[in-house]
């Protein structure tokens, strides 16, 4: 704990400050940031290289939902949601809406791919669109989960602070 140098005692933690603790919020933020990068790169890849608009649209939507998850976690870490619970209600509504859209698209893309006898390995097939709609559904569920969790946590605190 202490560093003895030449007649004086210095505290070791002043010389080497402890790094920020690694907790689950950092892990959630990193996962959302990587999802955002992958979703937006899928959008660019299937827009420019493969010219498949359905896959590009759901890749881009997946990246946007991951970005909203990242924003949700950052605002939670900064304790900003305490004063703006309507924003969490908006994210919760958006998660439900985009989750239903992604679920309907998943069923539609699978039906189209099967009825047209497309190959799973073809990068322009509807199977990849179904995969990206499933990933979009995952990000909508994650956004809804954390928007609901943070909203109930801060709603309980705001009720207690009214007394």
Phi, psi and omega in degrees: 000324181248150178245121181267121179224123171042033178108347179244155179247123176246144177281135184293327182288343174283327178284320182235090181295146182290139177292162179298143182293142179272110180237185184292333179295322175296320179295317177297319178295319178294321178294319178292322179294319178292323176296323177295315180295316180295319180294316180289329175289326175294321177300313180292320182296311183278351172275314187271308188280311188260345180051051177244097188292330181292314178293320179296320181296316181282335171293317178294319178295324176298317178295322179292317178295324176293323176297318178294325175296318179297316178298320179299316181291320179295316180292330175292318180295327179272001178061038182272334184292340182302327183261355185219069181288340177295328177297321176292325176294323176297314179297324178294316177295320178294323179295318179294315182297310181289333174294318177294321177297316181294322178294317177295321179293323178301313180295317181295316181294321177294320178295319178293318181294320180289317183291333179265004178053049181277156179276144179290330183276353180285123182290349179254013182278166179284349176296319178291328174295322177294322178296315180289332174289328175293320177294323175296320176298321177298314180292327175294320178293319179294317178298316178296321181297311183284329175296318178293316181297313181292325180293316179292325178295313182282334176292321177296321179291321181290329175294318180291328181284347179286339182272000000 
